[in-house]
Amino acid sequence: MKSLNVVFTEPERCEMIEEEIADPGLGEILVQTTVSLISTGTESWCYRGQFDADTTWARWVQYPFYPGYSNVGRVVKVGQQVSEFDEGDRVCTGAAHHQFVTVPAETTHLVKIPDNIQDEEATWSILAVTTQTGVRRAEHTMGDRAVVIGLGPLGQLVTQYLRTIGLFEILAIDTIQQRLDMALAHGATHGFCGSAADAHDFVVQHTDQQMADVVYDVTGHYAVLPMGLKLARNFGKLMLIGDTPHPSRQHLTQDVLARQVNIVGTHTSKLPPGKAEQWPAARQMRLFMEYLRRGQMRVSDLITHRFSPTEAPAVYEFLQDNRGTTMGVIFDWRDM
């Protein structure tokens, strides 16, 4: 069997390559992809290939590189000693943008999709783990005020989680009004269109001059950390969810010492011991889909673009100059 796969063969070069795929082995399942979600921030960095040396980015992105990790499909074959999945099951996986993928049945990012959740909704489940992990690490208490800087797909999910757990104020900051409007429609209480560097008075106004209990930097841009630190209250927190490929350019401000603002970095599904066992990735994915089922969160109206995978080379070029007009970008494999 052959699979058509999206591949970055070198920096700034995407190709569609047909490759052989074997039948599932012991403890594996074979999945035929229906839709996959582009993680527009991460995958754009991987496409460009510009990272500081000695970073997780430089170690992870080796060309040829297979982008993508938000894949939904149907099980078409089941290997031996697999009892929890059957042919025909719809599943969400952490697989790349491949037409067919072989997945270990015991992998951490693999869950069945409930009947009342659409495939396109389920593709957000991996990003929903990254953001849910970040919100858990913030350890909010009743009445908290939060600032969310950067309202791309991750920032939108953070905003919705904060609304779901009942924060008092959710202050959204982005330079693009369209993204602010989406956040306001999904739970943000107030929005500021502009740079976080200019948002001090806005945060003062909506926090009774106390500043934010928690600031979320979800941008992945090295310049935002010092801006965000100034928006947190004394002894507050800054949650660093966006992972910059250029950490050498990030710098701290005196807020860390003089006002004792605590920086908490979060990454993928990594939680501290104890919480990690209680909330593994698969359980977080199932919780996210339950929130979708109840209507407590929604992502279907965040999807702005749908493309055939055969358009992938043009799509990644498009994303380099059009991040401001995109949100959820889907590859639709159903007609392949």
C-alpha positions as CSV (number, residue, x, y, z in Angstrom):
1,M,0.0,0.0,0.0
2,K,1.1,3.5,-0.7
3,S,0.5,6.7,1.3
4,L,0.7,10.3,0.0
5,N,2.6,12.3,2.6
6,V,3.4,16.0,3.2
7,V,7.2,16.4,3.5
8,F,9.5,19.4,4.1
9,T,12.5,18.2,2.0
10,E,14.6,21.2,3.0
11,P,13.9,24.6,4.6
12,E,11.2,26.4,2.7
13,R,10.5,23.5,0.4
14,C,7.4,21.3,0.7
15,E,6.6,18.3,-1.5
16,M,3.9,15.6,-1.7
17,I,5.7,12.2,-1.7
18,E,4.1,8.8,-2.2
19,E,5.7,6.3,0.1
20,E,5.1,2.6,0.9
21,I,3.3,1.8,4.2
22,A,3.3,-1.7,5.7
23,D,0.4,-3.5,7.3
24,P,0.1,-2.9,11.0
25,G,2.3,-5.1,13.1
26,L,1.9,-6.4,16.6
27,G,0.0,-3.9,18.8
28,E,-0.5,-1.4,15.9
29,I,-3.4,0.0,13.9
30,L,-3.5,1.4,10.4
31,V,-5.5,4.6,10.1
32,Q,-6.7,6.3,6.9
33,T,-6.7,10.0,7.4
34,T,-9.9,12.0,6.8
35,V,-8.8,15.5,8.0
36,S,-5.7,16.9,9.6
37,L,-5.2,20.3,11.2
38,I,-2.2,22.5,10.5
39,S,-0.5,23.9,13.6
40,T,0.1,27.1,11.8
41,G,2.7,28.6,14.2
42,T,4.8,25.4,14.9
43,E,4.6,24.2,11.3
44,S,5.5,27.5,9.8
45,W,8.7,27.6,12.0
46,C,9.5,24.0,10.9
47,Y,9.0,25.0,7.3
48,R,11.3,28.0,7.6
49,G,14.0,26.0,9.5
50,Q,15.4,29.0,11.4
51,F,16.3,28.1,15.0
52,D,18.8,28.8,17.6
53,A,21.4,26.0,17.9
54,D,21.1,23.6,20.9
55,T,17.3,24.0,21.1
56,T,14.6,21.4,21.0
57,W,13.7,22.9,17.6
58,A,17.1,22.3,16.1
59,R,17.1,18.7,17.5
60,W,13.6,17.9,16.4
61,V,13.4,19.4,12.9
62,Q,15.7,17.3,10.7
63,Y,15.1,17.3,6.9
64,P,13.4,15.6,5.3
65,F,10.8,16.5,8.0
66,Y,7.2,15.2,8.2
67,P,5.0,18.1,9.7
68,G,1.8,17.7,11.5
69,Y,0.5,16.1,14.7
70,S,-3.3,16.7,14.7
71,N,-4.6,13.8,12.6
72,V,-8.1,12.3,12.5
73,G,-9.1,9.2,10.5
74,R,-10.7,5.8,10.5
75,V,-9.1,2.5,11.5
76,V,-8.8,0.4,8.4
77,K,-6.7,-2.5,9.7
78,V,-5.9,-3.8,13.2
79,G,-2.7,-5.7,14.1
80,Q,-2.5,-8.7,16.4
81,Q,-3.0,-8.2,20.1
82,V,-5.1,-5.0,19.7
83,S,-8.4,-5.3,21.6
84,E,-9.4,-1.7,22.2
85,F,-9.8,-0.6,18.6
86,D,-11.8,-2.1,15.7
87,E,-11.9,-1.5,12.0
88,G,-14.2,1.5,11.3
89,D,-13.4,3.3,14.6
90,R,-12.8,7.0,14.2
91,V,-9.7,8.1,16.0
92,C,-7.6,11.2,16.8
93,T,-3.9,10.7,16.7
94,G,-0.7,12.7,17.0
95,A,0.4,11.6,13.5
96,A,1.7,13.7,10.7
97,H,0.0,14.9,7.6
98,H,-0.1,11.4,5.9
99,Q,-2.8,9.7,3.9
100,F,-2.3,6.5,5.9
101,V,-0.5,6.2,9.2
102,T,0.5,3.2,11.4
103,V,0.0,4.0,15.1
104,P,0.9,1.9,18.2
105,A,-2.4,1.2,20.0
106,E,-0.7,2.2,23.3
107,T,0.5,5.6,22.1
108,T,-0.2,8.5,24.4
109,H,-2.1,10.7,21.9
110,L,-4.7,8.2,20.6
111,V,-8.4,8.3,21.4
112,K,-11.6,7.2,19.9
113,I,-13.9,10.0,18.7
114,P,-17.4,10.1,20.1
115,D,-20.3,9.9,17.6
116,N,-21.4,13.4,18.3
117,I,-18.1,15.0,17.6
118,Q,-17.2,15.9,14.0
119,D,-13.9,15.0,12.5
120,E,-12.9,18.6,12.0
121,E,-13.7,19.4,15.6
122,A,-11.6,16.5,16.8
123,T,-8.5,17.6,14.9
124,W,-8.1,20.3,17.6
125,S,-7.6,17.7,20.3
126,I,-3.8,17.7,20.3
127,L,-3.6,21.5,20.5
128,A,-6.3,21.3,23.2
129,V,-3.9,19.2,25.3
130,T,-1.0,21.7,25.0
131,T,-3.3,24.5,26.2
132,Q,-5.1,22.5,28.8
133,T,-1.8,21.6,30.3
134,G,-0.8,25.2,30.4
135,V,-4.1,26.2,32.2
136,R,-3.6,23.4,34.7
137,R,-0.1,24.6,35.5
138,A,-1.4,28.1,36.2
139,E,-3.4,26.7,39.2
140,H,-6.1,29.4,39.0
141,T,-8.4,30.2,41.9
142,M,-11.9,31.6,41.9
143,G,-12.0,35.3,40.8
144,D,-8.7,35.3,39.0
145,R,-8.0,37.8,36.2
146,A,-6.0,36.7,33.3
147,V,-4.4,38.2,30.2
148,V,-4.0,36.2,27.0
149,I,-1.4,37.6,24.6
150,G,-1.6,36.1,21.1
151,L,-4.9,34.8,19.8
152,G,-3.9,32.2,17.2
153,P,-5.3,28.7,17.6
154,L,-3.5,28.1,20.9
155,G,-4.6,31.5,22.3
156,Q,-8.2,30.8,21.3
157,L,-8.2,27.5,23.2
158,V,-6.6,29.1,26.3
159,T,-9.3,31.7,26.2
160,Q,-12.1,29.1,26.0
161,Y,-10.6,27.0,28.8
162,L,-10.4,30.1,31.1
163,R,-14.0,30.9,30.3
164,T,-15.0,27.3,31.0
165,I,-13.3,27.2,34.5
166,G,-15.0,30.6,35.4
167,L,-12.4,33.3,35.6
168,F,-13.6,36.8,36.5
169,E,-11.8,38.7,33.7
170,I,-10.2,37.3,30.5
171,L,-8.3,40.1,28.8
172,A,-7.3,39.3,25.2
173,I,-4.5,41.1,23.4
174,D,-3.6,40.8,19.8
175,T,-2.5,43.1,16.9
176,I,-5.2,41.7,14.6
177,Q,-8.9,42.7,15.2
178,Q,-10.3,39.6,13.5
179,R,-8.6,37.4,16.1
180,L,-9.8,39.6,18.9
181,D,-13.3,39.3,17.7
182,M,-13.1,35.5,17.7
183,A,-11.8,35.5,21.3
184,L,-14.5,37.9,22.4
185,A,-17.1,35.7,20.8
186,H,-15.7,32.7,22.7
187,G,-15.4,34.0,26.3
188,A,-12.9,36.9,26.5
189,T,-14.4,39.7,28.5
190,H,-12.4,42.6,27.0
191,G,-10.0,43.0,24.0
192,F,-7.1,45.2,23.2
193,C,-6.0,45.5,19.6
194,G,-2.3,46.4,19.6
195,S,1.0,45.4,21.0
196,A,1.3,44.1,24.5
197,A,3.9,46.8,25.0
198,D,1.0,49.3,24.9
199,A,-1.5,47.4,26.9
200,H,-0.6,48.5,30.4
201,D,-3.4,51.0,30.9
202,F,-5.9,48.6,29.4
203,V,-4.9,46.0,32.0
204,V,-4.9,48.5,34.8
205,Q,-8.5,49.6,33.8
206,H,-9.9,46.1,33.9
207,T,-8.1,44.8,37.0
208,D,-8.9,47.5,39.6
209,Q,-5.3,48.6,39.1
210,Q,-4.0,45.3,40.5
211,M,-2.8,43.9,37.1
212,A,-3.3,40.3,36.1
213,D,-3.1,37.3,38.4
214,V,-1.8,35.2,35.4
215,V,-0.5,36.4,32.0
216,Y,-0.4,33.9,29.1
217,D,2.3,34.4,26.5
218,V,1.0,32.3,23.6
219,T,2.8,34.0,20.8
220,G,6.0,32.0,20.4
221,H,7.8,35.4,19.7
222,Y,10.9,36.2,21.8
223,A,10.0,39.9,22.2
224,V,6.7,39.3,24.0
225,L,8.1,37.9,27.3
226,P,9.4,41.2,28.7
227,M,6.1,42.9,27.6
228,G,4.0,40.2,29.4
229,L,5.9,40.4,32.6
230,K,4.9,44.0,33.1
231,L,1.2,43.1,32.9
232,A,1.3,40.6,35.8
233,R,0.6,41.7,39.4
234,N,3.1,41.5,42.2
235,F,3.7,37.8,42.9
236,G,1.7,36.9,39.9
237,K,2.5,34.4,37.1
238,L,3.5,34.5,33.5
239,M,2.6,31.2,31.7
240,L,5.0,30.7,28.7
241,I,3.1,28.5,26.3
242,G,4.5,29.8,23.0
243,D,7.9,28.2,22.4
244,T,10.2,30.6,20.5
245,P,12.8,29.1,18.2
246,H,15.1,31.9,19.3
247,P,15.3,31.7,23.1
248,S,18.7,33.5,22.9
249,R,16.8,36.7,22.1
250,Q,14.4,36.5,25.0
251,H,15.2,38.4,28.1
252,L,13.9,38.9,31.6
253,T,12.9,42.2,33.2
254,Q,13.3,43.4,36.7
255,D,9.7,42.4,37.4
256,V,11.0,38.9,38.1
257,L,13.0,40.1,41.1
258,A,11.5,43.4,42.2
259,R,7.9,42.3,41.9
260,Q,8.6,38.5,42.1
261,V,6.6,37.6,39.0
262,N,6.9,33.8,38.6
263,I,7.5,32.4,35.1
264,V,6.1,28.9,34.4
265,G,7.1,27.3,31.2
266,T,4.8,24.6,29.8
267,H,5.2,22.3,26.8
268,T,3.0,19.7,25.1
269,S,1.3,17.4,27.7
270,K,4.1,17.6,30.3
271,L,2.7,17.9,33.9
272,P,4.4,17.5,37.2
273,P,4.5,14.1,38.9
274,G,1.2,13.2,40.3
275,K,-0.8,15.4,37.9
276,A,0.8,13.7,35.0
277,E,-0.5,10.3,36.1
278,Q,-4.0,11.8,36.8
279,W,-4.3,13.7,33.6
280,P,-2.4,11.9,30.8
281,A,-2.8,13.3,27.2
282,A,-5.6,10.9,26.2
283,R,-7.7,11.8,29.2
284,Q,-7.2,15.5,28.5
285,M,-8.3,14.9,24.9
286,R,-11.4,13.1,26.0
287,L,-12.2,16.0,28.4
288,F,-11.8,18.5,25.6
289,M,-14.3,16.5,23.4
290,E,-16.7,16.4,26.3
291,Y,-16.6,20.2,26.6
292,L,-17.3,20.3,22.8
293,R,-20.3,17.9,23.3
294,R,-21.7,20.0,26.1
295,G,-21.2,23.3,24.1
296,Q,-18.9,24.6,26.8
297,M,-16.2,25.0,24.1
298,R,-16.5,25.3,20.3
299,V,-14.0,25.2,17.5
300,S,-16.0,24.6,14.3
301,D,-16.4,28.4,13.7
302,L,-12.6,28.9,14.2
303,I,-11.9,27.0,11.0
304,T,-11.1,29.6,8.3
305,H,-9.5,27.6,5.5
306,R,-9.8,24.1,4.0
307,F,-7.4,22.7,1.4
308,S,-6.7,19.5,-0.4
309,P,-3.4,18.0,0.7
310,T,-2.2,18.2,-2.9
311,E,-2.1,21.9,-2.4
312,A,0.3,21.6,0.5
313,P,3.3,23.3,-1.2
314,A,1.3,26.4,-1.9
315,V,-0.5,26.3,1.5
316,Y,2.8,26.6,3.5
317,E,3.9,29.5,1.2
318,F,0.5,31.1,1.8
319,L,0.8,30.8,5.6
320,Q,4.1,32.7,5.6
321,D,2.4,36.0,4.6
322,N,-1.2,35.4,5.7
323,R,-1.0,34.3,9.3
324,G,-3.3,37.3,10.3
325,T,-6.2,36.0,8.2
326,T,-5.9,32.4,9.1
327,M,-7.0,30.4,12.2
328,G,-7.9,26.8,11.8
329,V,-6.4,25.5,8.6
330,I,-7.5,22.0,7.6
331,F,-6.2,19.5,5.1
332,D,-9.2,17.5,3.8
333,W,-8.1,14.0,2.8
334,R,-11.6,12.5,2.2
335,D,-11.5,12.7,-1.6
336,M,-7.9,11.3,-2.0
